Amino acid sequence: MDFSTPSHIQALATRVRQFIDQEVIPLEAEVDQHENGISPQNLQAVREKARAAGLWCPQLPPELGGLGLSLQEIVPVFEAAGRSLLGPLALNCSAPDEGNMHLLHLYANPDQRQNVLMPLVAGTIRSAFAMTEPSPGAGSDPTMLRTRAVRDGDSWIINGHKWFATGADGAAFLIIMAVTNPDVPVHKGATLFLAATDTPGIEIVRRVPIMGGNDMGGHCEIRFHDLRLPDSAILGQEGQGFALTQKRLGPARLTHCMRWTGIAQRALEIATQYAAHREAFNSALSGHQSVQWMLADSAIELHASRLMIQQAAWLISNGDDARQETSMCKTFVAETVNRVLDRAIQICGATGISRDLPLSRWYEAARAFRIYDGPSEVHRMVVARQVVKHYGS
Ligand SMILES: Cc1cc2nc3c(=O)[nH]c(=O)nc-3n(C[C@H](O)[C@H](O)[C@H](O)COP(=O)(O)OP(=O)(O)OC[C@H]3O[C@@H](n4cnc5c(N)ncnc54)[C@H](O)[C@@H]3O)c2cc1C
């Protein structure tokens, strides 16, 4: 494995960092004023600037209007975009649209490509992915899926209850995971459907209030009441729901990690600046060994995070599904970011707790990193199964 970053990718990452620092970070001041974290006018304006700067959709191929970078090449670019929680939104590489575009790029038929993928790429619509359900439905264990699609002639009738579908409020369409064949193991009996959110039978019940809130489109509870969709609404093939979801979630877990290192790196920079300029007990804080160790531990863990992300991205780029490595990476990076933010707040004292710095907001947002797209315990279970298989006999 070659660890060097090609010079043109390094140059692009530097340009993205400058763009985020100059054009996006100033917009963080309004995060509390809008339920989506940014006003529609400011979002449109910053997206136009990103397009004009040649930074739009780094993850997509040029024929779709992206920059054509490989999964490995986007690692430093997504980290630079992730320096602000608004950064990926500005470049149209934020969750869940980024993962949904990836899935649609791989599996959409020509009509779905035209009607859904292309407007998503253009940034004129948004999307949501509806898999998780309240108890007793699918959560950590997606095989507990309850939402049911029943064939009726050449269409399907869907009934079910979902929640935490990120971005659903204001999204133009949903990707819905539902059981289509209850007579086979659920891995083979679930299907993905594309549905416009204004289709009769879709009820967006509420944005579930969460800590660290004000995310674009919220995290929504949704009910399906006899939602009728044609056969042509199926994404991929009937029965492929789990296989396709795996294709989406593997790279999407890594791209989460890439973006998360952006705020963690910025938190380290903020804490270091504070420690270098704040005096206590006749020394700058950065002169005290316990503060130095906190800075060092964060730098070490961030370095390890980047290497883990790079290696898993390299494996996926080379055709491996990197199931183990993705689980290791998602667990380690999510927990690292939480530790880095915690240390940064500790170093900055009361200022760290205040809203004068972005650390407290990120701290709230980062808690969910250890839960969504698989809680740490579930990823550890995946890793442990292989450890026991290889070394347990
Ligand atoms: C901010 C946010 C955004 C989200 N966005 C989306 C989205 O866009 N689309 C979507 O479909 N879902 C989304 N989710 C849902 C998310 O994917 C689920 O929360 C996650 O899969 C866990 O399911 P659960 O919350 O039902 O937890 P549960 O299944 O109830 O599990 C609760 C806890 O039990 C523990 N646990 C579970 N399994 C094991 C095990 N095997 N061993 C030990 N402990 C275990 C873990 O600590 C886990 O946190 C989002 C969630 C959040 C918080």
The ligand as an SDF file (V2000), in Angstrom:
LIG
                    3D

 53 58  0  0  0  0  0  0  0  0999 V2000
  -28.6010   10.9310   14.5930 C   0  0  0  0  0  0  0  0  0  0  0  0
  -29.1210    9.6190   14.0460 C   0  0  0  0  0  0  0  0  0  0  0  0
  -29.3300    9.4880   12.6700 C   0  0  0  0  0  0  0  0  0  0  0  0
  -29.8470    8.2970   12.1560 C   0  0  0  0  0  0  0  0  0  0  0  0
  -30.1230    8.2270   10.8010 N   0  0  0  0  0  0  0  0  0  0  0  0
  -30.7460    7.1120   10.3210 C   0  0  0  0  0  0  0  0  0  0  0  0
  -31.1900    7.0730    8.9510 C   0  0  0  0  0  0  0  0  0  0  0  0
  -30.9900    8.0200    8.1640 O   0  0  0  0  0  0  0  0  0  0  0  0
  -31.8590    5.9650    8.5180 N   0  0  0  0  0  0  0  0  0  0  0  0
  -32.0980    4.9130    9.3390 C   0  0  0  0  0  0  0  0  0  0  0  0
  -32.7200    3.9350    8.8850 O   0  0  0  0  0  0  0  0  0  0  0  0
  -31.6870    4.9230   10.6460 N   0  0  0  0  0  0  0  0  0  0  0  0
  -31.0390    5.9970   11.1490 C   0  0  0  0  0  0  0  0  0  0  0  0
  -30.6530    6.0530   12.4740 N   0  0  0  0  0  0  0  0  0  0  0  0
  -30.9300    4.9000   13.3400 C   0  0  0  0  0  0  0  0  0  0  0  0
  -29.6710    4.1260   13.6790 C   0  0  0  0  0  0  0  0  0  0  0  0
  -29.1240    3.4860   12.5540 O   0  0  0  0  0  0  0  0  0  0  0  0
  -30.0540    3.1630   14.8160 C   0  0  0  0  0  0  0  0  0  0  0  0
  -30.2280    3.9920   15.9620 O   0  0  0  0  0  0  0  0  0  0  0  0
  -29.0250    2.0920   15.0800 C   0  0  0  0  0  0  0  0  0  0  0  0
  -29.0100    1.1330   14.0490 O   0  0  0  0  0  0  0  0  0  0  0  0
  -29.3250    1.3520   16.4020 C   0  0  0  0  0  0  0  0  0  0  0  0
  -30.6440    0.9240   16.4550 O   0  0  0  0  0  0  0  0  0  0  0  0
  -31.5420    1.3060   17.7500 P   0  0  0  0  0  0  0  0  0  0  0  0
  -31.4280    2.7620   17.9840 O   0  0  0  0  0  0  0  0  0  0  0  0
  -32.9020    0.7570   17.5090 O   0  0  0  0  0  0  0  0  0  0  0  0
  -30.8490    0.6040   18.9550 O   0  0  0  0  0  0  0  0  0  0  0  0
  -31.2710   -0.7840   19.6500 P   0  0  0  0  0  0  0  0  0  0  0  0
  -31.3240   -1.8640   18.6210 O   0  0  0  0  0  0  0  0  0  0  0  0
  -32.4440   -0.5500   20.4940 O   0  0  0  0  0  0  0  0  0  0  0  0
  -29.9850   -1.0380   20.5500 O   0  0  0  0  0  0  0  0  0  0  0  0
  -29.7460   -0.2370   21.7200 C   0  0  0  0  0  0  0  0  0  0  0  0
  -28.3500   -0.4950   22.2250 C   0  0  0  0  0  0  0  0  0  0  0  0
  -28.2080   -1.8720   22.5280 O   0  0  0  0  0  0  0  0  0  0  0  0
  -26.8540   -2.2490   22.4100 C   0  0  0  0  0  0  0  0  0  0  0  0
  -26.7310   -3.4310   21.5440 N   0  0  0  0  0  0  0  0  0  0  0  0
  -27.3950   -3.7370   20.4160 C   0  0  0  0  0  0  0  0  0  0  0  0
  -26.9700   -4.8900   19.8930 N   0  0  0  0  0  0  0  0  0  0  0  0
  -26.0170   -5.3700   20.7270 C   0  0  0  0  0  0  0  0  0  0  0  0
  -25.1790   -6.5280   20.7380 C   0  0  0  0  0  0  0  0  0  0  0  0
  -25.2410   -7.4360   19.7650 N   0  0  0  0  0  0  0  0  0  0  0  0
  -24.2960   -6.6510   21.7560 N   0  0  0  0  0  0  0  0  0  0  0  0
  -24.2310   -5.7470   22.7360 C   0  0  0  0  0  0  0  0  0  0  0  0
  -24.9790   -4.6170   22.7700 N   0  0  0  0  0  0  0  0  0  0  0  0
  -25.8510   -4.4240   21.7750 C   0  0  0  0  0  0  0  0  0  0  0  0
  -26.1060   -1.0550   21.8100 C   0  0  0  0  0  0  0  0  0  0  0  0
  -25.4480   -0.3650   22.8480 O   0  0  0  0  0  0  0  0  0  0  0  0
  -27.2300   -0.2010   21.2490 C   0  0  0  0  0  0  0  0  0  0  0  0
  -26.8850    1.1770   21.2250 O   0  0  0  0  0  0  0  0  0  0  0  0
  -30.1260    7.2130   13.0200 C   0  0  0  0  0  0  0  0  0  0  0  0
  -29.8820    7.3430   14.3880 C   0  0  0  0  0  0  0  0  0  0  0  0
  -29.4020    8.5280   14.9070 C   0  0  0  0  0  0  0  0  0  0  0  0
  -29.1830    8.6520   16.3870 C   0  0  0  0  0  0  0  0  0  0  0  0
  1  2  1  0
  2  3  1  0
  2 52  2  0
  3  4  2  0
  4  5  1  0
  4 50  1  0
  5  6  2  0
  6  7  1  0
  6 13  1  0
  7  8  2  0
  7  9  1  0
  9 10  1  0
 10 11  2  0
 10 12  1  0
 12 13  2  0
 13 14  1  0
 14 15  1  0
 14 50  1  0
 15 16  1  0
 16 17  1  0
 16 18  1  0
 18 19  1  0
 18 20  1  0
 20 21  1  0
 20 22  1  0
 22 23  1  0
 23 24  1  0
 24 25  2  0
 24 26  1  0
 24 27  1  0
 27 28  1  0
 28 29  2  0
 28 30  1  0
 28 31  1  0
 31 32  1  0
 32 33  1  0
 33 34  1  0
 33 48  1  0
 34 35  1  0
 35 36  1  0
 35 46  1  0
 36 37  1  0
 36 45  1  0
 37 38  2  0
 38 39  1  0
 39 40  1  0
 39 45  2  0
 40 41  1  0
 40 42  2  0
 42 43  1  0
 43 44  2  0
 44 45  1  0
 46 47  1  0
 46 48  1  0
 48 49  1  0
 50 51  2  0
 51 52  1  0
 52 53  1  0
M  END
$$$$
